[in-house]
Amino acid sequence: MIIAINARTLRAVPRDGIGWFTLEVVRGIVRDHPEHRFVLIGDRRYDRLPVKGDRQAEGLRNAHESKDIKLPGNGEGHKERLLTNNYRDYYGVPVDGDNVEYVTIPIRTVHPLLWQVWHEYLLPPVLRRTGADLFIAPDGMMPLRTDVPCIPVIHDLNHEHRPGDIPRGECRYYRRRFPLFAERGVRVATVSHYSAGDISEKYGINPGKIDVVPNGVADIFSPPFPGEAEETRRQYTGGRPYFLFVSNFSPRKNVEAVIRAFEIFRRNGGGDYVLLLAGRRLYLTKEMDRHLAASPYGKDILFTGSVTRDVLRRLYGAAEALTFVPWLEGFGIPVVEAQRCGTPCILSDSSSLPEVSGGAALCVSPADADAIADAMASLVTDGALRRRLAAEGHANSLRYTWEKAAGEMWKSIMKATGGTA
């Protein structure tokens, strides 16, 4: 069977939860099913690693096989790159395997109009030419102008519940297209039972058509080694204890409430703590910037920027708690990563987070900064509570692995193909 996959969000170092889902699940199903062929269709080429000595020229000759594909409106055809068996010399190629091909449709999809062109006009001819039996869309975006059965992975419906949190053009595309993706998909996958129920209710989709494929926790995440937590605090906060926030910075993540809660905690005599924000800006961060500028504790609110998984493991392990109170979350990968590292969590009491945390967290209203601050104070003063949440959280996190995620995705594929896979 030939399985085509939308690889626009496939990167060797993903930027967000959808990117990690794409990388880990695609890597898993490719590894577990060598009897099938996978065609990964993206909008950019992957760059080559430096090759030393005389192998450089040979690597340049052998690592790419070219294929001419006539794109609509281009009578002369357009040269596409298929990375085949020798692509291991190329930097950033995320998924390895002799049963993998990479196909590039060379239009960078950086705007909703380009999303439309790429998916509806350029992608369907490629699916026909590759002979795809099934198309999987890890970011939910699939072509409507194709006869190839599709499985969109719809992670959440933030665009329906909080449209103001998303740039207007992107939100308009999501709200017009995602109901059609859910309707036209032969199956729909999502990452939590909360999101499954939300998709079913909002879009009128039969619950039996929706498959839950939870995210996982990478093996690198574990409790800190002896002395590691102290060293991490010395490196990032001058030795001071800290509360940790991990995610991108966008309105949905509710960073402002974390900042307000930290201010209340400090004002009420919580101690000489730091708030450490790990992540990158996404969009619409003016409100967060306003709160930071006005905060009397601004010098104690520190940014790490984007960090590697190994650094993130250390940051989790040395933190007093993960403080993660988004307005809406389809899953919340930082929750189970922090739990795997033995770190207590303060979470929103809404959307998917009570489900994903397995009850092993302090869940509060994301609108109540006082309640978030009280949870911070409880974890600082109640050692027994910290130990209980650390132990129960770690046990809960063991339910989530990327191997299980790949297995659940394959079950969805089996259903979509009538068990012929």
Backbone torsions as a table, in degrees:
resi	resn	phi	psi	omega
1	MET	NA	143.5	177.7
2	ILE	-105.4	117.7	-179.7
3	ILE	-111.7	115.8	176.3
4	ALA	-92.4	144.4	-177.1
5	ILE	-133.7	134.3	174.0
6	ASN	-70.1	110.5	-173.9
7	ALA	-105.5	19.9	179.7
8	ARG	-62.2	-29.9	-179.5
9	THR	-99.1	12.4	-178.4
10	LEU	-89.6	114.8	178.3
11	ARG	-136.0	151.8	176.3
12	ALA	-64.3	-33.6	175.9
13	VAL	-123.9	92.8	-176.2
14	PRO	-64.2	160.4	-176.9
15	ARG	-104.4	-14.3	-174.2
16	ASP	-158.7	-177.2	-177.0
17	GLY	-62.6	-39.4	178.3
18	ILE	-64.0	-38.7	177.8
19	GLY	-63.6	-42.2	178.4
20	TRP	-66.8	-39.6	176.2
21	PHE	-59.3	-47.5	-178.9
22	THR	-58.3	-51.8	-177.0
23	LEU	-61.4	-51.9	-171.4
24	GLU	-72.5	-40.1	-178.4
25	VAL	-72.2	-43.2	177.9
26	VAL	-63.1	-44.1	177.6
27	ARG	-58.2	-40.6	-178.0
28	GLY	-68.2	-45.8	-177.1
29	ILE	-72.5	-30.4	175.0
30	VAL	-65.6	-43.6	-179.6
31	ARG	-66.3	-41.7	-172.9
32	ASP	-80.6	-14.7	-174.0
33	HIS	-133.3	67.3	-179.3
34	PRO	-66.8	-13.3	-179.7
35	GLU	-75.8	-10.0	-179.7
36	HIS	-114.0	157.9	-179.7
37	ARG	-104.5	136.7	-177.7
38	PHE	-119.5	127.8	178.9
39	VAL	-112.4	112.7	-176.3
40	LEU	-98.8	112.2	-171.2
41	ILE	-106.7	115.4	-178.0
42	GLY	-125.3	-173.9	-177.8
43	ASP	-115.3	13.6	177.8
44	ARG	-157.4	154.5	175.9
45	ARG	-83.7	158.0	174.5
46	TYR	-96.4	137.9	-173.5
47	ASP	-78.6	152.0	-176.9
48	ARG	-81.8	140.1	168.5
49	LEU	-69.7	148.7	173.3
50	PRO	-60.0	136.3	178.8
51	VAL	-117.2	125.3	-173.4
52	LYS	-81.1	153.8	170.2
53	GLY	62.8	-149.8	-175.6
54	ASP	-69.8	-12.6	-179.0
55	ARG	-71.4	-14.6	-175.6
56	GLN	-63.2	-50.9	-178.8
57	ALA	-64.6	-39.9	178.8
58	GLU	-63.4	-40.7	178.9
59	GLY	-63.4	-38.5	179.2
60	LEU	-66.3	-34.8	-179.7
61	ARG	-73.8	-39.4	-168.5
62	ASN	-94.1	-21.1	-169.3
63	ALA	-76.2	-17.5	-179.6
64	HIS	-123.0	137.0	170.5
65	GLU	-116.4	127.3	-176.3
66	SER	-93.0	147.9	177.2
67	LYS	-141.0	130.3	178.6
68	ASP	-84.6	125.7	175.4
69	ILE	-126.9	127.0	177.7
70	LYS	-82.2	114.2	176.6
71	LEU	-86.8	154.1	-178.9
72	PRO	-54.9	132.9	177.1
73	GLY	82.8	4.1	-178.5
74	ASN	-122.1	92.1	-173.8
75	GLY	-65.0	-25.1	-177.1
76	GLU	-87.8	-6.4	-178.5
77	GLY	82.9	160.5	-179.2
78	HIS	-126.5	132.1	-178.0
79	LYS	-72.6	116.3	176.1
80	GLU	-103.4	152.9	179.1
81	ARG	-105.3	125.9	171.8
82	LEU	-111.6	116.5	177.5
83	LEU	-87.0	118.0	-174.9
84	THR	-112.8	-140.8	-165.3
85	ASN	-60.5	-24.6	-175.2
86	ASN	-99.9	19.6	-174.2
87	TYR	-78.6	3.0	-177.4
88	ARG	-67.5	-16.7	178.1
89	ASP	-81.8	7.0	-172.9
90	TYR	-110.0	129.4	-176.2
91	TYR	-63.0	136.5	171.5
92	GLY	80.8	2.4	175.5
93	VAL	-68.6	112.6	-165.2
94	PRO	-80.2	-33.4	-172.4
95	VAL	-121.8	124.2	-175.9
96	ASP	-104.3	151.3	175.3
97	GLY	156.6	144.3	178.8
98	ASP	-72.0	-11.0	178.2
99	ASN	-99.6	22.5	-176.0
100	VAL	-120.1	135.9	166.8
101	GLU	-123.1	144.3	172.5
102	TYR	-108.3	129.7	176.2
103	VAL	-121.0	132.9	178.7
104	THR	-111.0	123.6	166.4
105	ILE	-97.4	104.6	-161.1
106	PRO	-80.9	59.3	169.3
107	ILE	-129.6	116.0	-178.5
108	ARG	-71.0	119.5	-173.2
109	THR	-86.9	78.2	-175.0
110	VAL	-105.4	6.8	-177.5
111	HIS	-149.8	147.4	179.9
112	PRO	-53.6	-34.7	177.0
113	LEU	-64.3	-36.1	177.9
114	LEU	-74.4	-30.8	171.8
115	TRP	-57.3	-45.5	-177.9
116	GLN	-63.1	-47.0	-179.6
117	VAL	-62.3	-46.7	-175.5
118	TRP	-62.9	-48.8	-173.7
119	HIS	-77.2	-37.8	-170.9
120	GLU	-95.3	-24.6	-175.5
121	TYR	-114.9	-35.2	-176.7
122	LEU	-95.7	-35.1	-176.7
123	LEU	-72.6	-44.8	-176.7
124	PRO	-56.1	-42.0	176.9
125	PRO	-62.7	-33.5	178.3
126	VAL	-67.5	-40.2	177.5
127	LEU	-61.4	-39.5	178.1
128	ARG	-65.2	-44.7	-176.0
129	ARG	-68.5	-31.7	178.8
130	THR	-81.4	-10.8	-178.9
131	GLY	70.6	30.7	-175.7
132	ALA	-60.9	136.1	175.0
133	ASP	-92.5	-20.9	-176.9
134	LEU	-156.6	146.7	176.8
135	PHE	-123.7	129.7	177.8
136	ILE	-112.1	132.0	-179.5
137	ALA	-114.9	91.7	-177.4
138	PRO	-62.2	-22.0	177.4
139	ASP	-100.1	8.3	177.0
140	GLY	88.4	-13.2	-173.6
141	MET	-93.2	119.1	-176.1
142	MET	-131.5	158.4	176.9
143	PRO	-77.9	139.2	174.4
144	LEU	-92.6	-19.3	-178.0
145	ARG	-96.5	56.5	178.1
146	THR	-150.1	152.8	173.9
147	ASP	-94.9	-3.1	179.7
148	VAL	-73.1	127.9	177.3
149	PRO	-59.5	141.2	-174.7
150	CYS	-128.3	145.9	170.8
151	ILE	-119.2	103.7	171.8
152	PRO	-81.9	139.0	173.9
153	VAL	-100.8	106.0	-177.1
154	ILE	-101.3	107.6	-171.1
155	HIS	-76.7	-37.0	177.5
156	ASP	-163.1	173.4	178.5
157	LEU	-118.3	44.5	178.1
158	ASN	-56.4	-35.5	-178.7
159	HIS	-65.6	-21.6	177.2
160	GLU	-87.1	-40.0	-174.1
161	HIS	-86.9	-32.5	-176.5
162	ARG	-137.3	64.8	-175.6
163	PRO	-62.0	-26.4	-179.9
164	GLY	-71.0	-10.5	-179.8
165	ASP	-83.7	-4.8	-172.5
166	ILE	-123.4	141.4	175.5
167	PRO	-51.5	143.2	-167.4
168	ARG	-57.3	-46.3	-177.5
169	GLY	-64.2	-41.5	178.9
170	GLU	-65.2	-43.4	-179.2
171	CYS	-62.5	-40.5	179.6
172	ARG	-61.9	-42.4	178.3
173	TYR	-62.1	-48.3	-178.7
174	TYR	-59.0	-45.2	-173.9
175	ARG	-71.5	-28.0	176.9
176	ARG	-81.7	-36.9	-168.5
177	ARG	-95.6	-37.3	-173.5
178	PHE	-64.7	-34.6	172.8
179	PRO	-60.7	-35.3	178.0
180	LEU	-71.1	-38.4	177.2
181	PHE	-61.3	-44.2	-179.6
182	ALA	-64.8	-38.3	-179.2
183	GLU	-70.6	-43.9	-173.1
184	ARG	-83.2	-22.1	-179.0
185	GLY	-62.1	141.7	177.9
186	VAL	-69.6	-31.7	167.6
187	ARG	-138.1	162.8	171.7
188	VAL	-125.3	129.9	175.6
189	ALA	-108.3	149.7	174.9
190	THR	-151.5	175.7	-165.2
191	VAL	-105.3	-2.6	178.5
192	SER	-154.4	160.7	175.9
193	HIS	-67.5	-32.3	174.8
194	TYR	-58.0	-50.9	-178.7
195	SER	-64.8	-35.9	177.8
196	ALA	-60.1	-46.3	178.0
197	GLY	-65.1	-37.5	-179.9
198	ASP	-65.4	-44.4	179.2
199	ILE	-64.1	-43.4	-179.8
200	SER	-61.2	-46.1	-177.0
201	GLU	-71.6	-45.6	-173.9
202	LYS	-72.1	-39.2	-173.9
203	TYR	-105.3	1.5	177.6
204	GLY	67.4	35.9	-178.2
205	ILE	-94.9	135.5	176.3
206	ASN	-57.3	124.9	-179.6
207	PRO	-55.7	-28.8	-179.8
208	GLY	-68.6	-13.3	178.8
209	LYS	-88.8	-9.7	-172.5
210	ILE	-103.6	128.5	179.8
211	ASP	-110.1	130.3	178.4
212	VAL	-89.9	120.1	179.8
213	VAL	-123.0	85.4	-175.7
214	PRO	-63.8	152.1	172.3
215	ASN	-66.6	173.9	-179.1
216	GLY	-128.4	-177.5	175.9
217	VAL	-120.2	129.0	179.3
218	ALA	-70.4	151.3	-177.0
219	ASP	-62.9	-20.8	-177.6
220	ILE	-65.6	-23.4	-176.5
221	PHE	-81.2	128.8	-177.7
222	SER	-162.2	163.0	175.6
223	PRO	-57.9	156.3	-176.7
224	PRO	-66.6	149.5	174.4
225	PHE	-74.3	162.0	179.8
226	PRO	-54.7	129.2	178.9
227	GLY	80.6	-8.8	-174.3
228	GLU	-72.0	-38.8	-178.8
229	ALA	-62.2	-43.6	179.8
230	GLU	-62.9	-43.0	179.7
231	GLU	-64.5	-39.5	179.0
232	THR	-63.8	-43.2	178.2
233	ARG	-64.4	-39.1	177.4
234	ARG	-61.5	-39.0	-175.7
235	GLN	-72.8	-39.6	-170.3
236	TYR	-103.7	-25.4	-176.3
237	THR	-132.4	16.2	-178.4
238	GLY	66.6	24.3	178.1
239	GLY	93.5	-3.8	-177.8
240	ARG	-82.9	148.6	176.1
241	PRO	-69.7	157.1	-176.0
242	TYR	-149.5	154.5	167.2
243	PHE	-97.5	144.0	-172.0
244	LEU	-117.8	135.0	168.3
245	PHE	-116.7	133.6	179.5
246	VAL	-130.6	119.2	173.2
247	SER	167.7	-176.5	169.0
248	ASN	-79.5	168.1	179.8
249	PHE	-105.0	102.5	177.4
250	SER	-146.8	163.2	-174.8
251	PRO	-55.4	-37.2	-177.3
252	ARG	-60.8	-28.2	-175.2
253	LYS	-78.2	-12.1	169.6
254	ASN	61.5	41.2	179.8
255	VAL	-62.4	-30.3	-178.9
256	GLU	-59.3	-39.9	179.7
257	ALA	-66.9	-35.9	177.3
258	VAL	-64.5	-41.5	178.7
259	ILE	-64.3	-45.9	179.2
260	ARG	-61.8	-42.8	-179.9
261	ALA	-63.5	-40.6	178.0
262	PHE	-61.9	-41.2	177.2
263	GLU	-60.8	-44.7	179.4
264	ILE	-63.1	-45.0	178.5
265	PHE	-56.9	-46.9	-179.6
266	ARG	-68.3	-42.1	-178.4
267	ARG	-63.6	-31.8	-179.7
268	ASN	-86.4	14.0	175.5
269	GLY	83.2	29.4	-177.9
270	GLY	-68.1	-18.7	179.1
271	GLY	116.6	174.9	-174.2
272	ASP	-83.6	70.1	-177.7
273	TYR	-102.2	160.7	177.2
274	VAL	-115.1	149.3	169.2
275	LEU	-105.8	118.5	-176.9
276	LEU	-108.5	121.6	-177.8
277	LEU	-108.0	114.1	-177.3
278	ALA	-110.0	117.0	179.5
279	GLY	157.2	-166.9	-178.1
280	ARG	-132.7	158.1	175.6
281	ARG	-67.6	142.0	175.0
282	LEU	-112.3	-69.0	176.4
283	TYR	-166.0	164.0	173.6
284	LEU	52.5	56.4	-175.9
285	THR	-106.1	14.2	-177.2
286	LYS	-61.1	-38.0	-179.5
287	GLU	-65.3	-41.4	176.6
288	MET	-62.0	-43.4	-179.9
289	ASP	-62.9	-37.3	179.3
290	ARG	-64.2	-43.0	179.0
291	HIS	-65.4	-39.6	178.9
292	LEU	-63.5	-43.7	-178.0
293	ALA	-64.4	-32.8	-176.3
294	ALA	-89.7	-10.0	-172.6
295	SER	-72.1	130.6	175.6
296	PRO	-70.5	-10.9	179.4
297	TYR	-111.9	25.6	-176.7
298	GLY	-56.4	-34.6	-179.0
299	LYS	-69.6	-14.3	179.7
300	ASP	-103.2	8.8	175.7
301	ILE	-109.0	111.3	-170.3
302	LEU	-117.1	148.1	178.8
303	PHE	-111.7	138.7	175.4
304	THR	-99.9	-18.4	-168.4
305	GLY	74.5	-173.2	176.8
306	SER	-69.5	139.6	-177.2
307	VAL	-130.1	160.1	177.4
308	THR	-73.5	166.7	178.4
309	ARG	-61.5	-37.2	-178.8
310	ASP	-66.5	-41.8	176.7
311	VAL	-65.9	-41.1	179.6
312	LEU	-61.5	-40.2	176.1
313	ARG	-57.0	-43.3	179.3
314	ARG	-67.2	-39.8	180.0
315	LEU	-64.6	-42.7	175.5
316	TYR	-58.9	-50.2	-171.8
317	GLY	-64.4	-25.9	-178.1
318	ALA	-96.4	-3.4	-174.7
319	ALA	-81.5	149.4	171.2
320	GLU	-64.9	-40.6	177.6
321	ALA	-167.6	154.1	165.2
322	LEU	-83.0	126.6	178.3
323	THR	-113.4	104.3	-167.9
324	PHE	-138.8	100.0	-172.5
325	VAL	-128.5	57.8	-179.8
326	PRO	-66.4	158.7	176.9
327	TRP	-68.9	-35.6	-179.8
328	LEU	-152.7	138.1	-179.0
329	GLU	-144.9	132.1	177.7
330	GLY	-76.4	-30.0	176.0
331	PHE	-145.0	-71.5	-178.2
332	GLY	100.5	67.9	-178.1
333	ILE	-56.8	-38.8	179.7
334	PRO	-56.2	-27.8	-178.5
335	VAL	-62.2	-53.7	-175.5
336	VAL	-75.4	-26.6	173.2
337	GLU	-65.4	-46.2	178.5
338	ALA	-62.1	-43.1	178.6
339	GLN	-61.1	-40.2	179.0
340	ARG	-61.5	-28.7	179.2
341	CYS	-87.7	4.8	177.9
342	GLY	78.4	24.7	-176.6
343	THR	-103.9	126.9	176.1
344	PRO	-62.8	156.0	-176.5
345	CYS	-126.5	138.5	168.4
346	ILE	-110.1	118.1	-168.7
347	LEU	-131.3	164.5	170.8
348	SER	-65.3	147.9	177.9
349	ASP	-93.2	20.2	-175.0
350	SER	-131.2	176.2	-177.4
351	SER	50.6	-133.2	-170.5
352	SER	-85.5	-11.2	-165.1
353	LEU	-68.7	-39.6	173.8
354	PRO	-60.2	-38.8	177.9
355	GLU	-64.0	-51.9	-174.2
356	VAL	-67.3	-36.8	-178.0
357	SER	-76.0	-10.8	177.7
358	GLY	63.8	25.2	-179.0
359	GLY	78.9	-0.6	-176.5
360	ALA	-96.8	55.5	-178.5
361	ALA	-161.6	163.2	170.0
362	LEU	-91.4	111.5	-176.6
363	CYS	-105.2	128.2	-175.7
364	VAL	-135.8	166.9	177.7
365	SER	-68.5	131.5	177.9
366	PRO	-67.5	-13.7	179.2
367	ALA	-89.6	-6.0	-171.3
368	ASP	-112.4	92.0	-179.6
369	ALA	-64.1	-32.3	178.1
370	ASP	-63.5	-41.3	179.4
371	ALA	-67.1	-36.7	176.9
372	ILE	-64.5	-43.0	178.4
373	ALA	-63.7	-39.5	177.8
374	ASP	-62.9	-38.5	178.1
375	ALA	-64.8	-39.9	175.6
376	MET	-58.4	-47.5	-178.0
377	ALA	-63.8	-38.3	180.0
378	SER	-62.2	-41.3	-178.6
379	LEU	-71.4	-29.1	178.0
380	VAL	-73.1	-36.9	-171.6
381	THR	-97.7	-17.8	-173.2
382	ASP	-114.3	91.7	-178.0
383	GLY	-62.9	-36.1	179.4
384	ALA	-64.1	-39.8	177.8
385	LEU	-63.4	-43.7	178.8
386	ARG	-59.5	-46.2	-177.7
387	ARG	-65.5	-39.1	179.9
388	ARG	-65.6	-46.1	-179.4
389	LEU	-66.6	-35.0	178.1
390	ALA	-64.4	-44.9	-177.8
391	ALA	-70.2	-46.2	-178.8
392	GLU	-68.1	-36.0	178.5
393	GLY	-65.8	-43.1	178.9
394	HIS	-61.5	-43.2	178.3
395	ALA	-62.0	-40.4	178.7
396	ASN	-63.6	-40.4	-175.7
397	SER	-64.2	-23.1	-179.0
398	LEU	-69.0	-14.0	175.4
399	ARG	-70.2	-18.5	-170.6
400	TYR	-115.0	112.2	173.8
401	THR	-133.9	156.2	178.4
402	TRP	-72.9	-23.9	174.7
403	GLU	-65.2	-43.1	176.6
404	LYS	-64.4	-39.4	179.3
405	ALA	-60.5	-45.3	178.5
406	ALA	-62.5	-38.0	178.2
407	GLY	-65.0	-40.9	178.8
408	GLU	-68.9	-34.9	176.3
409	MET	-65.2	-38.5	179.3
410	TRP	-66.1	-36.0	176.0
411	LYS	-60.4	-39.8	177.3
412	SER	-63.9	-40.8	177.4
413	ILE	-61.9	-42.5	178.5
414	MET	-59.3	-42.9	178.9
415	LYS	-64.8	-40.6	-177.8
416	ALA	-66.7	-29.4	-176.3
417	THR	-102.9	10.9	180.0
418	GLY	68.9	26.2	178.7
419	GLY	78.3	10.7	-177.9
420	THR	-81.2	-11.3	-179.8
421	ALA	-71.2	NA	NA
